[in-house]
Amino acid sequence: MAERERLNTRQRGTVFVPKSQLLSPEEVQRAVRRMAHEILERNEDIANLVIIGLQTGGICFAERLADVLHEVSGVDIETGTLDVAFYRDDVTIRPVLESAETSVDADLADRVVLLVDDVLYTGRTIRAALNALADWGRPRAIQLAVMVDRGHRELPIRADYVGKNLPTSQEEAIDATLDGVWIGTLVKK
């Protein structure tokens, strides 16, 4: 298998080397569609929902969830992107990733914000996202959707919507996109 590199989502100087594909594109689409239906069931006023994808892995899933929610409900869902690089609390043990764009045009006051990320691991990215959101307003509620929950939490954070639970070892890495989910390792370039 060829090396897969996603800029701005891995520690600088590393490349993801896949070992095996865990979910096909069709399985990913099914999981996204299921999560969208769960979101609709839990949120009666879907027009009050704002979907924010975390840079960079969560953006494609946020956009796809918004598309499916629109298909099913007929409501246009506001979306945005959030970069949490400068809100992380682990910069002393992990290099700071290159800064990416934050785009939150919606007024978050008294809205339900759905944070979306590709992989939930230690919970530190989500903690950083919660801190970053405080700079953009005070939502009524914040929910979390992730494509993959791989366990190994360091903080008391739990996703409301999970595409797939995939327990891993701490030495393994997960790469999740709309094209599939792979397990592998990170190696230095």
C-alpha positions as MATLAB code, in Angstrom:
seq = 'MAERERLNTRQRGTVFVPKSQLLSPEEVQRAVRRMAHEILERNEDIANLVIIGLQTGGICFAERLADVLHEVSGVDIETGTLDVAFYRDDVTIRPVLESAETSVDADLADRVVLLVDDVLYTGRTIRAALNALADWGRPRAIQLAVMVDRGHRELPIRADYVGKNLPTSQEEAIDATLDGVWIGTLVKK';
ca = [
       0.000    0.000    0.000;
       1.207    3.487   -0.767;
       1.888    6.061    1.916;
      -0.968    8.489    2.578;
      -0.083   11.994    3.662;
      -2.672   14.547    4.718;
      -1.092   17.931    5.203;
      -1.912   19.887    8.350;
      -3.518   16.938   10.126;
      -0.464   14.991   11.214;
       2.488   16.005   13.284;
       4.978   17.772   11.079;
       7.500   15.415    9.602;
       5.320   12.295    9.752;
       3.523   10.258    7.135;
       0.609    7.863    7.678;
       1.441    4.380    6.379;
      -1.739    2.285    6.089;
      -1.837   -1.330    7.186;
      -5.405   -2.154    6.189;
      -8.677   -0.540    5.200;
     -11.316   -0.883    7.921;
     -14.252    0.847    6.216;
     -14.997    1.225    2.514;
     -16.363    4.462    1.030;
     -19.838    2.875    1.003;
     -19.588    1.949    4.688;
     -18.468    5.492    5.533;
     -21.442    6.935    3.630;
     -23.814    4.568    5.454;
     -22.364    5.630    8.808;
     -22.703    9.330    7.924;
     -26.309    8.814    6.832;
     -27.100    6.945   10.078;
     -25.529    9.727   12.153;
     -27.584   12.312   10.240;
     -30.788   10.464   11.120;
     -29.713   10.288   14.777;
     -29.042   14.046   14.722;
     -32.513   14.677   13.286;
     -34.137   12.500   15.954;
     -32.398   14.379   18.764;
     -32.829   17.917   17.380;
     -36.450   18.797   16.675;
     -35.597   22.349   15.546;
     -33.004   21.407   12.940;
     -32.931   24.988   11.606;
     -31.367   26.021   14.946;
     -28.393   23.700   14.320;
     -24.959   24.977   13.237;
     -22.441   22.364   12.072;
     -18.766   23.183   12.614;
     -16.058   20.931   11.191;
     -12.712   20.837   12.944;
      -9.704   21.581   10.758;
      -8.848   19.625    8.793;
     -10.150   16.097    9.186;
     -13.630   17.024   10.379;
     -14.506   19.393    7.558;
     -15.406   16.782    4.924;
     -17.622   14.940    7.422;
     -19.292   18.189    8.552;
     -20.092   19.139    4.955;
     -21.401   15.657    4.178;
     -23.574   15.616    7.319;
     -25.013   19.014    6.341;
     -25.763   17.682    2.836;
     -27.519   14.564    4.154;
     -29.481   16.578    6.734;
     -30.622   18.889    3.927;
     -31.614   15.907    1.735;
     -33.678   14.372    4.530;
     -35.178   17.499    6.145;
     -35.189   20.054    3.333;
     -33.549   22.573    5.695;
     -30.301   24.338    4.785;
     -27.919   23.882    7.709;
     -25.349   26.596    8.434;
     -21.784   25.290    8.525;
     -18.388   26.569    9.545;
     -14.821   25.470   10.181;
     -12.743   25.779   13.319;
      -8.964   25.637   13.732;
      -7.919   24.722   17.277;
      -4.119   24.713   16.858;
      -3.573   27.655   19.213;
      -6.004   26.340   21.842;
      -4.277   22.995   22.406;
      -2.857   22.194   25.833;
      -0.336   19.607   24.634;
       1.994   21.808   22.576;
       4.937   20.979   24.841;
       4.736   17.278   23.923;
       3.321   17.611   20.414;
       4.438   20.096   17.752;
       1.956   22.827   16.872;
       0.354   22.107   13.510;
       0.311   24.772   10.854;
      -2.518   27.218   11.380;
      -5.592   26.752    9.209;
      -8.600   28.933    8.549;
     -11.465   29.375   10.974;
     -14.748   30.357    9.370;
     -17.723   30.731   11.696;
     -20.165   33.175   10.109;
     -23.237   32.013   12.038;
     -24.344   33.664   15.256;
     -23.915   30.892   17.826;
     -25.937   32.543   20.597;
     -28.741   30.241   21.733;
     -28.027   27.795   18.885;
     -27.136   24.115   19.001;
     -23.583   23.661   17.721;
     -22.598   20.286   16.310;
     -18.815   19.891   16.377;
     -17.614   17.336   13.835;
     -14.230   15.622   13.720;
     -12.825   12.612   11.924;
     -11.290   10.711   14.855;
     -11.841   10.966   18.613;
      -8.766    9.799   20.504;
      -7.520   11.482   23.709;
     -10.179   14.198   23.742;
      -7.639   17.037   23.711;
      -8.691   18.347   20.288;
     -12.310   18.531   21.437;
     -11.294   20.299   24.659;
      -9.424   22.830   22.522;
     -12.480   23.215   20.276;
     -14.691   23.943   23.280;
     -12.256   26.666   24.379;
     -12.132   28.106   20.856;
     -15.927   28.162   20.594;
     -16.068   30.373   23.681;
     -14.450   33.104   21.552;
     -17.303   32.872   19.032;
     -20.299   33.074   21.337;
     -22.328   31.101   23.837;
     -24.314   28.294   22.213;
     -27.387   26.819   23.905;
     -25.834   23.354   23.579;
     -22.805   21.694   22.003;
     -22.972   18.187   20.548;
     -20.140   16.098   19.103;
     -20.112   13.834   16.046;
     -17.061   11.795   15.034;
     -16.536    9.301   12.258;
     -14.284    7.082   14.410;
     -13.962    6.738   18.184;
     -10.748    4.850   18.871;
     -10.764    5.079   22.680;
      -7.756    6.027   24.859;
      -9.431    9.094   26.362;
      -7.344   11.359   28.601;
     -10.258   13.721   29.287;
     -13.908   13.030   30.177;
     -15.234   13.625   26.662;
     -17.786   11.457   24.853;
     -19.221   11.795   21.362;
     -22.993   12.101   20.931;
     -22.858   10.542   17.452;
     -20.254    7.965   16.366;
     -19.852    6.503   12.894;
     -17.815    3.533   14.121;
     -16.122    2.512   17.375;
     -12.700    1.114   16.448;
     -10.543    0.288   19.484;
      -6.853    0.584   18.634;
      -3.512    0.351   20.360;
      -1.806    3.641   21.143;
       0.923    2.809   18.622;
      -1.600    2.604   15.794;
      -3.085    5.538   13.906;
      -6.395    5.986   12.092;
      -6.941    7.896    8.854;
     -10.613    8.646    8.184;
     -11.935   10.308    5.027;
     -15.044    9.999    2.897;
     -12.987    7.557    0.798;
     -12.668    5.115    3.691;
     -11.060    4.455    7.054;
      -7.590    2.944    7.381;
      -5.513    1.734   10.305;
      -1.763    2.096   10.149;
       1.189    3.824   11.733;
       2.807    7.240   11.672;
       6.434    7.228   10.542;
       8.953   10.032   10.351;
       9.746   11.260    6.854;
];
